[in-house]
Structures are given as structure tokens and as C-alpha cells.
């Protein structure tokens, strides 16, 4: 089980869950074509469970960057077996990835922020743009307390980068609320969370966090705290 052992009192947890369900139903009613971009992290598993349990017509997909942990890929199959749904896997363009690797090397992202962002753009941002094309809204599992770049995260906003509405239904949730819901419903989750990975991305770019670090300190750990976004949520980075 996750290192988050404290639990939210049942009345408060039931209230948070009811509010989340109502918010998701409202999004589905307002945007029948809404899609959920799942990172397969703990927060995203809570959202997926809520969507599947209510039978909402919100399509769930994940960005298969080609560099995910084996544990993350195994979770996709577990989701499909548990809920009887297919999780769409959006992959980057192979030719673009080959050209980038040929030009800069397989691990160029360690060399500079510019090369790291270029890698993220190819493996994540372009595939996401493709997946969102033609839709009016998308959902994420972001929370305000995850990092310095997310402290002002709204629950809903128009996303000018991708040109559609963006919803962050768990924006105000705490880490304790997330894990209390996972325990309450027996929601499947990535076993890397039990090994000190509160936030999980590509395998070469993610490490376990150390005591006292924020939840996303293990992402691109060689960079400054203020830069830890990949471009999927460009609005989180303030000038």
C-alpha cells in the first residue's frame, strides 16, 4: 500500500466523492465528447474509477511515450480487465522520434532543458494534440498541492494551447483524499507508488522522491522546481 497512511474521515471523504461525481456528470452533460488524458497515476486512477463506475461517456486514453515503466504498461491491462473497457494508447510518430534520436542521441534530454522539452514535445505534446483534435473538452488529474507550478490551478479553464475547455476535477484534493478513496474502493494503482514514486512519468526522467521533497520532485530531478512541466500543461508555468 502507498506510503500515505493517514485517512480522511468518512463523512468528509463521502462529501468529496459526491462532489467529484456531480462534477464529472456535469462535464459529461456539457461536453458529450469530453476525453480524459490519464497519466495512470494515483489521481488519474481515482478519476477513471469514478468515470467507469458511473458509466459516463468520457473516453479515457493514455500517452504511451515509448519510455514508460513496465509497471505502468502492466497497469493498462489491469484496468481493462477490472473495468471491462479499452484504454486507448496514443503513441508518438516513429519517424519524428528516430530523427530526434539520430540527431541528438537517445538521452539528450539530460543535456539541456531545450532538448528535454523537445523530447517531451515529440513524445507527449504532439500525440496529445492529435488525441484532442475535434473534441470540446479534456480532463486531467492535476492537483494544486503537487508542486510549485500548480498552486493556482483552476478546476476549469479554457486551454488556449489546445483550443478547448480543460477540467481539473481534483484540483483542490489532497494526497490523503486520493489515497483514502483508493483504499475505500480498492482501486488498482501503479506499484511504483509504494516504492517512493508519488508522480510517475517516463522511466529515464523519473526517480523516487526523498523525505521533505514535493510530490513532483522526482520528475526531471536535474532541473529547477519552477520548470517541471512537459508542455501538456503549459499554462501552469508563469512568466
C-alpha positions as CSV (number, residue, x, y, z in Angstrom):
1,X,0.0,0.0,0.0
2,X,1.1,3.6,-0.6
3,X,3.3,5.4,1.9
4,X,0.3,7.7,2.5
5,X,-1.2,6.0,5.6
6,X,-3.4,8.8,7.1
7,X,-7.0,8.6,6.1
8,X,-9.7,11.3,5.6
9,X,-12.7,10.9,7.9
10,X,-15.5,9.1,6.3
11,X,-18.1,12.0,6.2
12,X,-15.5,14.3,4.6
13,X,-14.5,11.6,2.1
14,X,-18.1,10.8,1.2
15,X,-18.7,14.6,0.6
16,X,-15.6,14.9,-1.6
17,X,-16.6,11.8,-3.6
18,X,-20.1,13.1,-4.1
19,X,-18.9,16.4,-5.3
20,X,-16.5,14.8,-7.7
21,X,-19.2,12.5,-9.2
22,X,-21.5,15.6,-9.6
23,X,-18.7,17.5,-11.3
24,X,-18.0,14.6,-13.7
25,X,-21.6,14.3,-14.6
26,X,-21.9,18.0,-15.3
27,X,-18.8,17.8,-17.6
28,X,-20.2,14.8,-19.4
29,X,-23.6,16.6,-19.9
30,X,-21.9,19.9,-21.0
31,X,-19.3,18.2,-23.2
32,X,-20.6,14.8,-24.5
33,X,-17.3,14.4,-26.5
34,X,-15.1,15.1,-23.4
35,X,-11.9,12.9,-23.1
36,X,-9.7,12.1,-20.1
37,X,-6.0,12.1,-20.7
38,X,-4.8,9.6,-18.0
39,X,-1.2,9.5,-16.8
40,X,-2.1,6.3,-15.0
41,X,-1.0,7.9,-11.7
42,X,-3.0,7.6,-8.4
43,X,-5.1,10.7,-9.1
44,X,-5.9,9.5,-12.6
45,X,-7.0,6.1,-11.3
46,X,-9.4,7.8,-8.9
47,X,-10.9,9.8,-11.9
48,X,-11.0,6.7,-14.1
49,X,-12.8,4.7,-11.4
50,X,-15.4,7.5,-11.0
51,X,-16.0,7.7,-14.7
52,X,-16.3,3.9,-15.2
53,X,-18.4,3.4,-12.0
54,X,-20.9,5.9,-13.2
55,X,-20.9,4.7,-16.8
56,X,-20.1,8.2,-18.1
57,X,-19.4,8.7,-21.8
58,X,-15.9,10.1,-21.2
59,X,-13.3,8.4,-23.3
60,X,-10.1,7.5,-21.4
61,X,-6.8,7.5,-23.2
62,X,-3.1,7.5,-22.2
63,X,0.1,8.7,-23.8
64,X,2.3,5.8,-24.5
65,X,5.6,7.6,-24.9
66,X,7.7,4.5,-25.7
67,X,9.6,5.1,-22.4
68,X,7.0,4.2,-19.7
69,X,7.9,1.9,-16.8
70,X,6.9,-1.8,-17.2
71,X,4.7,-1.3,-14.2
72,X,2.8,1.5,-15.9
73,X,2.2,-0.6,-19.0
74,X,1.0,-3.5,-16.9
75,X,-1.5,-1.2,-15.2
76,X,-3.2,-0.6,-18.6
77,X,-4.1,-4.3,-18.8
78,X,-5.2,-4.4,-15.2
79,X,-7.6,-1.5,-15.9
80,X,-9.0,-3.2,-18.9
81,X,-9.5,-6.5,-17.0
82,X,-11.0,-4.8,-13.9
83,X,-13.5,-2.4,-15.7
84,X,-14.1,-4.2,-19.0
85,X,-13.1,-1.1,-21.0
86,X,-10.4,-0.4,-23.6
87,X,-7.8,2.3,-22.8
88,X,-6.7,4.0,-26.0
89,X,-2.9,4.3,-26.2
90,X,-1.7,7.3,-28.2
91,X,1.9,6.9,-29.4
92,X,4.4,9.4,-30.9
93,X,5.3,9.5,-34.5
94,X,8.1,6.9,-35.0
95,X,9.8,8.9,-37.8
96,X,10.0,12.0,-35.6
97,X,11.4,10.1,-32.7
98,X,14.0,8.4,-34.9
99,X,15.1,11.8,-36.4
100,X,15.4,13.3,-32.9
101,X,17.4,10.4,-31.6
102,X,19.6,10.3,-34.7
103,X,20.4,14.0,-34.3
104,X,20.8,14.3,-30.6
105,X,21.2,10.8,-29.0
106,X,18.8,8.7,-27.0
107,X,19.3,10.6,-23.8
108,X,19.8,14.1,-24.9
109,X,17.1,15.4,-22.5
110,X,19.8,15.3,-19.7
111,X,21.9,17.8,-21.6
112,X,19.7,20.8,-21.7
113,X,16.1,22.0,-20.9
114,X,15.6,22.8,-24.6
115,X,16.4,19.2,-25.6
116,X,14.3,17.8,-22.8
117,X,11.3,19.9,-23.9
118,X,11.8,18.9,-27.5
119,X,11.7,15.2,-26.4
120,X,8.5,15.9,-24.4
121,X,7.0,17.7,-27.3
122,X,7.6,14.7,-29.6
123,X,6.6,12.0,-27.2
124,X,3.7,13.8,-25.3
125,X,2.6,17.1,-26.6
126,X,2.1,16.2,-30.3
127,X,0.3,12.9,-29.5
128,X,-1.9,14.8,-27.1
129,X,-2.7,17.4,-29.7
130,X,-3.7,14.6,-32.1
131,X,-5.9,12.9,-29.4
132,X,-7.7,16.2,-28.5
133,X,-8.4,17.2,-32.1
134,X,-12.1,17.6,-32.7
135,X,-13.1,17.5,-29.0
136,X,-14.5,20.3,-27.0
137,X,-13.1,19.4,-23.6
138,X,-10.5,17.3,-21.8
139,X,-9.9,16.3,-18.2
140,X,-6.7,15.9,-16.2
141,X,-5.8,14.5,-12.7
142,X,-3.8,17.5,-11.7
143,X,-3.9,18.8,-8.1
144,X,-2.7,22.2,-6.6
145,X,-0.6,20.7,-3.9
146,X,1.5,18.6,-6.3
147,X,4.1,21.2,-7.0
148,X,5.1,24.9,-7.2
149,X,3.9,25.1,-10.8
150,X,0.3,24.0,-9.8
151,X,-0.6,26.1,-6.8
152,X,-3.0,28.3,-8.7
153,X,-4.6,25.5,-10.7
154,X,-8.3,26.2,-11.5
155,X,-10.9,23.5,-11.6
156,X,-11.9,24.6,-15.1
157,X,-10.3,26.8,-17.7
158,X,-10.2,27.4,-21.4
159,X,-6.9,25.9,-22.7
160,X,-5.5,28.3,-25.3
161,X,-2.7,25.9,-26.2
162,X,-5.0,23.1,-27.5
163,X,-8.1,25.3,-28.1
164,X,-10.7,23.6,-25.9
165,X,-12.0,23.5,-22.3
166,X,-9.9,21.9,-19.7
167,X,-11.1,20.4,-16.4
168,X,-9.1,19.6,-13.3
169,X,-11.7,18.0,-11.1
170,X,-9.2,17.0,-8.4
171,X,-7.6,20.5,-8.2
172,X,-8.5,21.0,-4.5
173,X,-7.9,17.4,-3.4
174,X,-5.2,16.5,-1.0
175,X,-2.9,13.5,-1.4
176,X,-4.6,12.0,1.7
177,X,-8.0,12.2,0.0
178,X,-6.7,10.5,-3.2
179,X,-5.3,7.5,-1.2
180,X,-8.3,7.3,1.1
181,X,-10.5,6.8,-2.0
182,X,-8.2,4.3,-3.5
183,X,-8.3,2.3,-0.3
184,X,-12.0,2.7,0.1
185,X,-12.9,1.3,-3.3
186,X,-9.9,-1.0,-3.9
187,X,-8.9,1.0,-6.9
188,X,-5.9,-0.5,-8.8
189,X,-2.8,1.6,-8.9
190,X,0.8,1.6,-10.1
191,X,3.0,-0.4,-7.6
192,X,5.8,2.2,-8.1
193,X,3.8,4.5,-5.8
194,X,4.7,2.0,-3.0
195,X,8.4,2.5,-3.8
196,X,8.5,6.2,-3.3
197,X,7.2,7.5,-6.7
198,X,4.2,9.8,-6.0
199,X,4.5,11.1,-9.6
200,X,5.4,8.8,-12.4
201,X,6.4,9.7,-16.0
202,X,8.9,8.3,-18.4
203,X,11.3,5.8,-16.8
204,X,14.6,7.8,-17.6
205,X,13.0,11.0,-16.3
206,X,11.5,9.8,-13.0
207,X,13.1,8.9,-9.7
208,X,11.8,8.2,-6.2
209,X,11.4,11.3,-4.0
210,X,13.4,12.0,-0.9
211,X,12.0,12.9,2.5
212,X,10.7,16.5,2.5
213,X,10.6,16.9,-1.3
214,X,7.4,17.8,-3.0
215,X,5.4,15.2,-4.9
216,X,6.9,16.0,-8.3
217,X,10.5,16.4,-7.2
218,X,11.3,13.1,-8.8
219,X,10.2,14.3,-12.3
220,X,13.2,15.8,-14.3
221,X,15.0,16.0,-11.0
222,X,18.1,17.7,-12.6
223,X,16.0,20.8,-13.4
224,X,14.7,23.7,-11.3
225,X,11.4,23.2,-9.4
226,X,9.8,26.1,-11.4
227,X,10.3,24.2,-14.7
228,X,8.8,20.8,-14.0
229,X,6.1,20.7,-16.7
230,X,6.4,18.9,-20.0
231,X,4.2,21.1,-22.2
232,X,0.9,19.3,-21.7
233,X,0.0,21.9,-19.1
234,X,1.9,24.9,-20.4
235,X,-0.4,27.3,-18.5
236,X,1.0,26.1,-15.2
237,X,4.3,27.9,-15.9
238,X,4.2,31.5,-15.1
239,X,6.4,34.2,-16.6
